[in-house]
């Protein structure tokens, strides 16, 4: 029997989708690819395959899961299976260099960025960038982990040559201009089936940890004794996004064979938009969705189910 196959390495992020599939009574199977084999001597099963492999898998002890997933996706595509977020999407998920070049190729502006391997070259990259403040980030990362803000080159040197330096899993550090928003927030636009779903306004006043998944949340904000200030939600769904940007992002996703994604962007004080991250293993925030009455995993489950039904009808 044909079914929906979910390729992943994180049960906590996948259970929200499988619950929706169960609600819709859709047949599915999960492939947790922390370890395993790719048997090139056989054909894969029939069905719909959805890749949720994450660039941050190494932070959960699953260092080689993306490489294994890449092999599995190549095998599936070779046999003509229906694959969502396949090899091209995974290629962008695992490299911000690849993301930025693909975005620029689609006419979408990204922050000025220089990639470097080697501590001395990280410093040289910052000097070459010639902008302060600036940030460093890992080329292969996730959840905003590894992001550091620097006001001076000397501060960068102290970090790079100090004990707190965090070596990226692929060895590549990005030095990037810091885009200052007049308000402390970024926007994350969500897409399912290559089509716009909704946008989320994400409060960045407390730092760069932008993962919307419930398991990433850090709890209630600190509240001084005797005061009860209004707590602004970290994630808030916006009803509208400029139609021009929706069209640009949808065209970008189509050009890169990306079916499900969250795309993050920021506006500077002049209103210029900079797109800086494409999350092909996107998650959704339950509190924000409940308040807005919009549910990403439900829409994704419906999309996968409709594709499975079309596949059965075709066969």
ABEGO torsion letter per residue (X at the ends): XBBBBBBBABAAAAAAAAAAAAAAGBBBBBBBAABEBBBAABBBBBEBBBBABBAAAAAAGBAAAAAAAAAAAAAAAAAGBBBBGBAAAAAAAABAAAAAAAAAAAGBBBBBBBBBBEAAAAAAAAAAAGBOBBBBBBABBEGGBGBBBBABAAAAAAAAABAABBBBAAGBBBBBBBBBBABBBBBBBBBBGGBBABBBBBBAAAEABABABAAABAEBBBBBBGBBBBBBBABBBBABBBAAAAAAAAAAAAAAGBABBBBBBBBBAAGBBBBABBBABBBBBAAAAAAAGBBAAAAAAAAAAAAAAAAAAAX
